[in-house]
Amino acid sequence: MVENISRIIVIGSNSFIAKNVINKLRASFEILEVKKPKYNLLKYQSLLDLKKKITNKDIILFVAAEAPVKSWKSYYNNINMLNNFLKLIGNIKIKNFVYISSDAVFSDSKKLINEKTNKEPENLHGLMHLNRENIITNTFIDKNFLILRPTLVYGLGDKHNGYGPNYFHTQIKNKQNINIFGRGEELRDHIHIDDLSTIISKLIKKNLYGDFNLVTGKVLKFDFIAKKMIKKFKSSIIINYLERKSPIPHNGYRAFDNKKLLKNIKNLKFTSFTKSLNKL
């Protein structure tokens, strides 16, 4: 157990990412899970009992969110959820506040994106996370916070079924053809949930502050991913290539520089996409 840390309090412990991180941390820390229906971050009064349990030796891991954000109502709900919790802890000087954000906060770029790249979100989801980041930065003036931004996450248990490996896997299981936009030519970074949860647990154990992009530093085409999965599972389904009715996301390129992450976690290894398919 890390010195002077009594517990990790996980806000939103029912989420896909939270569950996997908890599994990595449970052997080293006492875990207090905060989730619905007992605690509702949109109803401040439901949180009052929790305040009595939080001490200055605790780490807060805040994963709670309505995601993905596709409406202004959802956007404001997310902002209110964070504000209610920060109001609750008030002047309690916790050990660290760890926030799971998103790479969606960054502008599109023809260059590799790093932690210093301009933050100009292209959608409400990214705007929500950016404003949450700003609230956290302005709240913890002594800088005892850690902001973590995963790229596209895939793996068993993700209920969002987002476009990419998770959606393709669902289609294969249901023996339904895979629909791909354009030629599936856009290049994106993808990180497996096992790698992501390992990285988050390591950063928490190190009790680091600041911000990190949780990315592999490699990119894959969606077409490559779909074909690889069909071959792996020996499926007879086919790929339908759909005409794009809107511009290609991120101009077809979304790549990251993960030097800061590699500098702080020595000998970090990522699971190749091919090997990760064995876990499905």
Residue frames relative to the residue before (quaternion, step in Angstrom):
aa qw qx qy qz dx dy dz
M 1.0000 0.0000 0.0000 0.0000 0.00 0.00 0.00
V 0.4931 -0.6588 0.4790 0.3055 3.59 -0.99 0.87
E 0.5604 -0.6485 0.4080 0.3144 3.55 -0.90 0.99
N 0.8573 0.1558 -0.1471 0.4682 3.55 -1.13 0.87
I 0.6042 0.4913 -0.3914 0.4903 3.58 1.17 0.45
S 0.2601 -0.8015 0.5195 0.1413 3.57 -0.57 1.11
R 0.8192 -0.0305 0.1016 0.5636 3.55 0.94 -0.91
I 0.2429 -0.6791 0.6491 0.2419 3.47 -1.42 0.10
I 0.1764 -0.7760 0.6012 0.0731 3.54 -0.74 1.14
V 0.1678 -0.8174 0.5490 0.0489 3.55 -0.49 1.23
I 0.1712 -0.7890 0.5869 0.0604 3.56 -0.53 1.24
G 0.7790 0.1754 -0.1743 0.5763 3.56 -0.43 1.23
S 0.1814 0.8586 -0.4641 0.1207 3.54 1.08 0.80
N 0.5841 0.5868 -0.3770 0.4151 3.60 1.24 -0.09
S 0.5275 0.6670 -0.4070 0.3335 3.59 1.22 -0.28
F 0.6906 -0.4902 0.3630 0.3885 3.54 -1.31 0.49
I 0.7067 0.4466 -0.2644 0.4810 3.57 0.80 -1.02
A 0.6545 0.5388 -0.3221 0.4214 3.59 0.87 -0.95
K 0.6495 0.5315 -0.3258 0.4353 3.58 0.86 -0.92
N 0.6934 0.4737 -0.2797 0.4653 3.58 0.92 -0.87
V 0.6365 0.5110 -0.3299 0.4743 3.60 1.04 -0.72
I 0.6211 0.5484 -0.3369 0.4472 3.59 0.97 -0.85
N 0.6369 0.5354 -0.3259 0.4489 3.59 0.98 -0.81
K 0.6698 0.4865 -0.2940 0.4778 3.58 1.09 -0.68
L 0.7391 0.4515 -0.2238 0.4470 3.59 1.04 -0.79
R 0.5434 0.6907 -0.3867 0.2796 3.55 1.12 -0.67
A 0.6482 0.5318 -0.3280 0.4353 3.60 1.04 -0.66
S 0.7509 0.4014 -0.2022 0.4839 3.60 1.16 -0.56
F 0.8077 0.2183 -0.0818 0.5416 3.59 1.14 -0.58
E 0.4659 -0.5645 0.5793 0.3586 3.48 -1.36 0.26
I 0.1621 -0.7981 0.5770 0.0617 3.57 -0.90 0.94
L 0.1068 -0.7503 0.6487 0.0697 3.54 -1.00 0.90
E 0.1984 -0.8048 0.5530 0.0838 3.57 -0.53 1.19
V 0.1130 -0.7816 0.6128 0.0279 3.56 -0.86 1.03
K 0.2201 0.7828 -0.5424 0.2114 3.57 -0.48 1.20
K 0.6103 -0.5133 0.4467 0.4056 3.53 -1.36 0.14
P 0.6123 -0.1114 -0.7698 -0.1414 1.57 -2.35 0.90
K 0.4826 0.6922 -0.4454 0.2994 3.61 1.18 -0.29
Y 0.7932 0.1631 -0.0770 0.5816 3.57 0.93 -0.87
N 0.0490 -0.7871 0.6146 -0.0155 3.56 -0.79 1.10
L 0.3594 -0.7848 0.4674 0.1912 3.56 -0.35 1.25
L 0.6260 0.5239 -0.3425 0.4651 3.58 1.22 -0.28
K 0.7177 0.3446 -0.2201 0.5636 3.57 1.31 -0.20
Y 0.3463 -0.7954 0.4599 0.1894 3.54 -0.04 1.33
Q 0.6374 0.5607 -0.3357 0.4082 3.59 0.93 -0.85
S 0.6477 0.5353 -0.3286 0.4312 3.59 1.08 -0.65
L 0.6620 0.5303 -0.2935 0.4410 3.58 1.27 -0.28
L 0.4782 0.7330 -0.4129 0.2520 3.58 1.22 -0.45
D 0.6239 0.5443 -0.3391 0.4466 3.58 1.04 -0.71
L 0.6243 0.5679 -0.3279 0.4246 3.57 1.12 -0.71
K 0.5923 0.6104 -0.3637 0.3798 3.58 1.03 -0.77
K 0.6374 0.5510 -0.3240 0.4303 3.59 1.04 -0.77
K 0.6971 0.5009 -0.2642 0.4397 3.58 1.17 -0.53
I 0.6395 0.5578 -0.3226 0.4193 3.59 1.19 -0.45
T 0.0858 -0.8017 0.5912 0.0172 3.57 -0.91 0.99
N 0.6359 -0.5497 0.3836 0.3826 3.56 -1.30 0.17
K 0.6198 0.5135 -0.3608 0.4712 3.60 1.26 0.16
D 0.5598 0.6319 -0.3722 0.3856 3.57 1.29 -0.04
I 0.2661 -0.6826 0.6502 0.2011 3.48 -1.34 0.50
I 0.2334 -0.7478 0.6058 0.1390 3.56 -0.99 0.88
L 0.0932 -0.7513 0.6512 0.0528 3.57 -0.90 0.99
F 0.1032 -0.8284 0.5505 0.0041 3.57 -0.28 1.31
V 0.0310 0.8160 -0.5705 0.0876 3.55 -0.41 1.32
A 0.4791 0.7156 -0.4128 0.2966 3.58 1.27 -0.29
A 0.2565 0.7508 -0.5792 0.1871 3.56 -0.92 0.96
E 0.3422 -0.6290 0.6393 0.2803 3.49 -1.36 0.39
A 0.1755 0.8130 -0.5248 0.1814 3.57 -0.27 1.22
P 0.5471 -0.2184 -0.8078 -0.0213 1.44 -2.11 1.36
V 0.5075 -0.6524 0.4752 0.3017 3.57 -1.17 0.60
K 0.0283 0.8247 -0.5614 0.0624 3.57 -0.63 1.14
S 0.7530 0.2634 -0.1890 0.5725 3.59 1.27 0.13
W 0.6069 -0.5569 0.4140 0.3874 3.57 -1.24 0.40
K 0.5840 0.5681 -0.3777 0.4398 3.59 1.09 -0.60
S 0.6691 0.4837 -0.2907 0.4836 3.57 0.90 -0.92
Y 0.6041 0.5621 -0.3448 0.4474 3.58 1.04 -0.79
Y 0.7233 0.4358 -0.2552 0.4709 3.60 0.74 -1.04
N 0.5823 0.5632 -0.3753 0.4504 3.59 1.10 -0.58
N 0.6671 0.5112 -0.2969 0.4534 3.56 0.94 -0.89
I 0.6433 0.5053 -0.3205 0.4777 3.57 0.99 -0.80
N 0.6715 0.5012 -0.2990 0.4566 3.59 0.93 -0.88
M 0.6003 0.5658 -0.3565 0.4387 3.59 1.05 -0.71
L 0.6849 0.4627 -0.2856 0.4851 3.57 0.88 -0.93
N 0.6651 0.5153 -0.3186 0.4365 3.60 0.85 -0.93
N 0.6379 0.5284 -0.3314 0.4517 3.59 0.98 -0.78
F 0.6792 0.4789 -0.3063 0.4642 3.56 0.92 -0.83
L 0.6557 0.5031 -0.3200 0.4631 3.61 0.94 -0.81
K 0.6043 0.5320 -0.3427 0.4840 3.58 1.11 -0.66
L 0.6392 0.5531 -0.3191 0.4286 3.56 0.99 -0.86
I 0.7428 0.4073 -0.2458 0.4711 3.59 0.77 -0.99
G 0.1792 -0.8596 0.4725 0.0757 3.57 1.29 -0.28
N 0.8360 -0.1776 0.1615 0.4935 3.56 -0.69 -1.15
I 0.3953 0.6972 -0.5039 0.3220 3.61 1.19 0.28
K 0.2451 -0.7877 0.5501 0.1299 3.58 -0.57 1.12
I 0.1437 -0.8234 0.5470 0.0456 3.54 0.18 1.33
K 0.6508 -0.5450 0.3720 0.3755 3.54 -1.27 0.44
N 0.7734 -0.1638 0.1425 0.5956 3.56 0.96 -0.91
F 0.2105 -0.7422 0.6220 0.1340 3.55 -1.17 0.67
V 0.0878 -0.8162 0.5711 0.0007 3.57 -0.37 1.28
Y 0.0730 -0.8190 0.5691 -0.0052 3.56 -0.61 1.15
I 0.2700 -0.7451 0.5889 0.1585 3.57 -0.90 0.97
S 0.0932 -0.8089 0.5803 -0.0114 3.54 -0.37 1.32
S 0.4329 -0.6774 0.5214 0.2864 3.60 -1.02 -0.75
D 0.5319 -0.6145 0.4677 0.3475 3.57 -1.16 0.52
A 0.4859 0.6844 -0.4171 0.3486 3.59 1.31 -0.14
V 0.5380 0.6321 -0.4104 0.3777 3.62 1.22 -0.20
F 0.6690 0.5501 -0.2978 0.4014 3.59 1.16 -0.52
S 0.5395 -0.5873 0.5033 0.3327 3.51 -1.29 0.55
D 0.5511 -0.5510 0.4868 0.3946 3.55 -1.29 0.25
S 0.0019 0.8056 -0.5910 0.0408 3.55 -1.07 0.70
K 0.4266 -0.6785 0.5360 0.2651 3.55 -1.12 0.72
K 0.6587 0.4654 -0.2903 0.5150 3.55 1.33 -0.27
L 0.6505 -0.4794 0.3923 0.4394 3.55 -1.29 0.09
I 0.3622 -0.7275 0.5460 0.2036 3.56 -0.94 0.92
N 0.0011 0.7775 -0.6288 -0.0107 3.57 -1.01 0.85
E 0.7665 -0.3909 0.2442 0.4472 3.58 -1.29 -0.03
K 0.7043 0.4592 -0.2667 0.4710 3.62 1.17 -0.44
T 0.4231 0.7063 -0.4668 0.3228 3.60 1.25 -0.02
N 0.6223 -0.5629 0.3958 0.3731 3.57 -1.12 0.72
K 0.2560 -0.7531 0.5906 0.1359 3.53 -1.05 0.85
E 0.2489 0.7245 -0.5935 0.2467 3.54 -0.23 1.37
P 0.2275 -0.8363 0.4832 0.1241 3.60 0.23 1.30
E 0.4095 -0.7169 0.5233 0.2111 3.52 -1.21 0.71
N 0.7968 0.1937 -0.0890 0.5654 3.60 1.23 -0.25
L 0.7032 -0.4720 0.3306 0.4165 3.57 -1.32 0.20
H 0.6055 0.5656 -0.3575 0.4309 3.57 1.05 -0.71
G 0.6848 0.4676 -0.2780 0.4849 3.57 0.89 -0.92
L 0.6313 0.5371 -0.3296 0.4521 3.59 1.02 -0.81
M 0.6269 0.5399 -0.3324 0.4528 3.57 1.01 -0.82
H 0.6986 0.4649 -0.2836 0.4640 3.57 0.81 -0.98
L 0.6330 0.5281 -0.3421 0.4510 3.60 1.00 -0.73
N 0.6790 0.4748 -0.2985 0.4737 3.59 0.91 -0.85
R 0.6048 0.5213 -0.3566 0.4851 3.59 1.09 -0.59
E 0.6255 0.5301 -0.3387 0.4615 3.59 0.95 -0.81
N 0.6654 0.5084 -0.3013 0.4560 3.59 0.92 -0.93
I 0.6294 0.5280 -0.3311 0.4641 3.58 1.02 -0.79
I 0.6616 0.5041 -0.2989 0.4678 3.58 0.93 -0.90
T 0.6510 0.5275 -0.3090 0.4499 3.57 0.92 -0.93
N 0.7220 0.4357 -0.2444 0.4787 3.59 0.98 -0.84
T 0.6284 0.5367 -0.3329 0.4542 3.58 1.25 -0.36
F 0.7701 0.3027 -0.1615 0.5378 3.57 0.85 -0.96
I 0.1123 -0.8533 0.5076 0.0400 3.53 0.39 1.28
D 0.6402 0.4919 -0.3379 0.4839 3.60 1.22 -0.30
K 0.4977 -0.7290 0.3675 0.2930 3.57 1.38 0.34
N 0.4527 0.6805 -0.4745 0.3267 3.62 1.10 0.42
F 0.4829 0.6093 -0.4801 0.4063 3.52 0.55 1.27
L 0.1809 -0.7565 0.6222 0.0884 3.53 -1.28 0.55
I 0.1055 -0.7985 0.5922 0.0216 3.58 -0.58 1.18
L 0.0781 -0.8142 0.5750 -0.0177 3.56 -0.67 1.18
R 0.1224 -0.8236 0.5536 0.0141 3.57 -0.76 1.08
P 0.1714 -0.7938 0.5761 0.0927 3.60 -0.17 1.23
T 0.3856 -0.6435 0.5979 0.2824 3.52 -1.28 0.48
L 0.7860 -0.2857 0.1971 0.5117 3.63 -1.16 -0.37
V 0.1822 -0.8061 0.5605 0.0539 3.57 -0.65 1.18
Y 0.0073 0.7964 -0.6047 0.0046 3.56 -0.99 0.81
G 0.3822 0.7033 -0.5427 0.2543 3.55 -1.27 0.46
L 0.6880 -0.4890 0.3450 0.4104 3.54 -1.28 0.31
G 0.7667 0.3906 -0.2792 0.4261 3.54 -1.06 0.80
D 0.5597 0.5995 -0.4033 0.4057 3.60 1.22 -0.17
K 0.2649 -0.8115 0.5069 0.1198 3.57 -0.42 1.25
H 0.5342 0.6425 -0.4148 0.3601 3.61 1.21 -0.23
N 0.1774 -0.8247 0.5174 0.1437 3.57 1.21 -0.55
G 0.1383 0.8455 -0.5012 0.1213 3.55 1.01 0.89
Y 0.6496 -0.5229 0.3934 0.3870 3.54 -1.25 0.59
G 0.6141 0.4890 -0.3994 0.4736 3.53 -0.72 1.13
P 0.8474 -0.1683 0.0960 0.4944 3.62 -1.13 -0.51
N 0.6657 0.5116 -0.3232 0.4366 3.61 0.90 -0.84
Y 0.6728 0.4775 -0.2855 0.4877 3.57 0.94 -0.90
F 0.6501 0.5214 -0.3216 0.4494 3.60 0.91 -0.90
H 0.6460 0.5260 -0.3178 0.4528 3.57 1.00 -0.85
T 0.6350 0.5292 -0.3232 0.4608 3.58 1.01 -0.83
Q 0.6580 0.5130 -0.3074 0.4576 3.58 0.95 -0.90
I 0.6533 0.5104 -0.3140 0.4627 3.58 0.95 -0.85
K 0.6480 0.5185 -0.3209 0.4564 3.59 0.95 -0.88
N 0.7339 0.4128 -0.2222 0.4916 3.57 1.02 -0.83
K 0.4013 -0.7389 0.4472 0.3050 3.57 1.37 0.07
Q 0.4519 0.6523 -0.4632 0.3948 3.52 1.00 0.95
N 0.5578 -0.6177 0.4352 0.3433 3.56 -1.04 0.74
I 0.4209 -0.7036 0.5212 0.2367 3.57 -1.16 0.66
N 0.2298 -0.7582 0.5970 0.1261 3.56 -0.88 0.98
I 0.0381 -0.7930 0.6078 -0.0181 3.55 -0.78 1.07
F 0.4201 -0.7068 0.5135 0.2456 3.55 -1.00 0.86
G 0.8140 0.1082 -0.1224 0.5574 3.55 -0.92 0.96
R 0.6948 -0.3870 0.3316 0.5074 3.52 -0.83 -1.07
G 0.5102 -0.6498 0.4206 0.3750 3.57 1.26 0.24
E 0.3606 0.8017 -0.4148 0.2349 3.52 1.25 0.55
E 0.5219 0.6568 -0.4279 0.3364 3.60 1.19 -0.32
L 0.3329 -0.7502 0.5508 0.1515 3.52 -1.11 0.85
R 0.0822 0.8019 -0.5834 0.0990 3.57 -0.71 1.11
D 0.4648 -0.6286 0.5482 0.2972 3.52 -1.30 0.54
H 0.0441 -0.7777 0.6270 0.0097 3.58 -1.03 0.84
I 0.0933 -0.7995 0.5920 0.0408 3.60 -0.96 0.85
H 0.4237 -0.7093 0.5065 0.2464 3.56 -0.92 0.94
I 0.6078 -0.6046 0.3793 0.3480 3.57 -1.03 0.82
D 0.6173 0.5444 -0.3580 0.4410 3.63 1.01 -0.66
D 0.6611 0.4889 -0.2982 0.4849 3.58 0.99 -0.87
L 0.6517 0.5329 -0.3130 0.4397 3.55 0.93 -0.93
S 0.7026 0.4657 -0.2787 0.4603 3.58 0.78 -0.98
T 0.6046 0.5415 -0.3507 0.4672 3.59 1.11 -0.63
I 0.6664 0.5035 -0.3002 0.4608 3.58 0.92 -0.93
I 0.6571 0.5079 -0.3187 0.4568 3.59 0.88 -0.91
S 0.6668 0.4985 -0.3113 0.4582 3.60 0.91 -0.87
K 0.6462 0.5179 -0.3240 0.4575 3.60 1.00 -0.76
L 0.6616 0.5010 -0.3079 0.4652 3.60 0.95 -0.85
I 0.6364 0.5146 -0.3281 0.4718 3.58 1.05 -0.73
K 0.6601 0.5136 -0.3089 0.4528 3.57 0.92 -0.88
K 0.6610 0.4912 -0.3008 0.4809 3.57 1.11 -0.64
N 0.2834 -0.7910 0.4884 0.2357 3.58 1.33 -0.31
L 0.2338 0.7964 -0.5147 0.2148 3.54 0.96 0.97
Y 0.2592 -0.7305 0.6080 0.1718 3.54 -1.30 0.43
G 0.5889 0.5900 -0.4247 0.3532 3.57 -1.28 0.23
D 0.4965 -0.6392 0.4813 0.3364 3.58 -1.08 -0.71
F 0.0635 -0.7858 0.6153 0.0018 3.53 -1.17 0.75
N 0.3089 -0.6918 0.6169 0.2134 3.53 -1.15 0.73
L 0.2358 -0.7831 0.5634 0.1174 3.57 -0.70 1.10
V 0.2602 0.7691 -0.5025 0.2971 3.50 0.17 1.42
T 0.5031 -0.6684 0.4606 0.2967 3.58 -1.19 0.52
G 0.4291 -0.6965 0.4721 0.3284 3.58 1.14 -0.56
K 0.6834 0.4073 -0.2849 0.5347 3.59 1.31 0.13
V 0.2465 -0.7702 0.5707 0.1428 3.56 -1.21 0.50
L 0.1500 -0.7708 0.6155 0.0676 3.54 -1.24 0.64
K 0.4144 -0.6651 0.5526 0.2838 3.56 -1.19 0.55
F 0.5479 -0.6202 0.4481 0.3382 3.56 -1.06 0.73
D 0.6100 0.5489 -0.3486 0.4529 3.57 1.08 -0.68
F 0.6335 0.5271 -0.3162 0.4699 3.58 1.01 -0.85
I 0.6500 0.5317 -0.3102 0.4456 3.57 0.94 -0.95
A 0.6816 0.4960 -0.2915 0.4521 3.58 0.84 -1.00
K 0.6777 0.4902 -0.2972 0.4606 3.58 0.87 -0.93
K 0.6360 0.5343 -0.3238 0.4530 3.57 1.01 -0.82
M 0.6813 0.4919 -0.2863 0.4603 3.58 0.96 -0.86
I 0.6283 0.5275 -0.3346 0.4637 3.58 1.00 -0.79
K 0.6642 0.4978 -0.2953 0.4731 3.56 0.98 -0.87
K 0.6502 0.5377 -0.3194 0.4314 3.57 0.92 -0.92
F 0.7771 0.3417 -0.1709 0.5002 3.57 0.86 -0.96
K 0.4018 -0.7578 0.4442 0.2589 3.56 1.35 0.31
S 0.2742 0.7901 -0.4924 0.2409 3.51 1.01 0.93
S 0.3866 -0.7237 0.5287 0.2176 3.56 -1.16 0.67
I 0.4448 0.6946 -0.4668 0.3190 3.61 1.23 0.03
I 0.3263 -0.7368 0.5586 0.1965 3.56 -1.26 0.35
I 0.4541 -0.6527 0.5313 0.2923 3.55 -1.35 0.20
N 0.2004 -0.7497 0.6206 0.1124 3.55 -0.92 0.97
Y 0.2030 -0.7808 0.5806 0.1093 3.57 -0.69 1.07
L 0.1785 -0.8266 0.5311 0.0540 3.56 -0.42 1.28
E 0.5136 -0.6276 0.4874 0.3237 3.55 -1.08 0.75
R 0.4292 -0.6953 0.5132 0.2626 3.56 -0.91 0.90
K 0.1927 -0.7818 0.5853 0.0956 3.55 -0.95 0.95
S 0.7320 0.2363 -0.1907 0.6099 3.55 1.33 0.16
P 0.6733 -0.5008 0.3358 0.4279 3.61 -1.18 0.39
I 0.5880 -0.5759 0.4367 0.3632 3.55 -1.15 0.64
P 0.5130 -0.6731 0.4267 0.3188 3.65 -0.74 0.97
H 0.8624 0.0653 -0.0749 0.4964 3.54 -1.09 0.86
N 0.5580 -0.6244 0.3750 0.3978 3.58 1.19 0.60
G 0.6675 -0.5529 0.2874 0.4076 3.57 1.18 0.59
Y 0.7644 0.3065 -0.1722 0.5405 3.59 1.24 0.02
R 0.1254 0.7741 -0.6042 0.1413 3.57 -0.72 1.12
A 0.1797 0.8051 -0.5309 0.1942 3.57 0.18 1.33
F 0.2411 -0.8081 0.5326 0.0713 3.55 -1.13 0.75
D 0.3383 -0.6763 0.6180 0.2148 3.49 -1.33 0.55
N 0.0911 -0.8350 0.5417 0.0325 3.61 -0.56 1.08
K 0.2055 0.8174 -0.5142 0.1586 3.59 1.15 0.60
K 0.6458 0.5264 -0.3383 0.4376 3.60 0.92 -0.82
L 0.6467 0.5168 -0.3106 0.4671 3.57 0.98 -0.85
L 0.6893 0.4841 -0.2796 0.4608 3.59 0.86 -0.97
K 0.6185 0.5495 -0.3407 0.4465 3.58 1.12 -0.62
N 0.7509 0.4099 -0.2108 0.4729 3.57 1.02 -0.77
I 0.7339 0.2452 -0.2022 0.6003 3.59 1.25 -0.26
K 0.2749 -0.8024 0.5120 0.1357 3.54 -0.20 1.28
N 0.8552 0.1364 -0.1154 0.4865 3.55 -1.20 0.72
L 0.2584 0.7801 -0.5257 0.2198 3.57 1.07 0.71
K 0.0910 -0.7937 0.6013 0.0148 3.56 -0.83 1.05
F 0.2312 -0.7636 0.5880 0.1333 3.56 -1.07 0.79
T 0.4814 -0.6500 0.5081 0.2960 3.55 -1.12 0.73
S 0.4160 -0.6926 0.5206 0.2760 3.60 -0.78 0.96
F 0.6161 -0.5625 0.3824 0.3971 3.57 -1.12 0.56
T 0.6265 0.5489 -0.3379 0.4383 3.58 0.98 -0.82
K 0.6961 0.4566 -0.2779 0.4793 3.60 0.87 -0.91
S 0.6183 0.5666 -0.3522 0.4154 3.59 1.04 -0.70
L 0.5774 0.6024 -0.3760 0.4030 3.61 1.14 -0.53
N 0.5691 0.5906 -0.3870 0.4213 3.59 1.17 -0.46
K 0.6534 0.5241 -0.3074 0.4516 3.60 1.19 -0.56
L 0.6220 0.5261 -0.3394 0.4702 3.56 1.31 -0.12
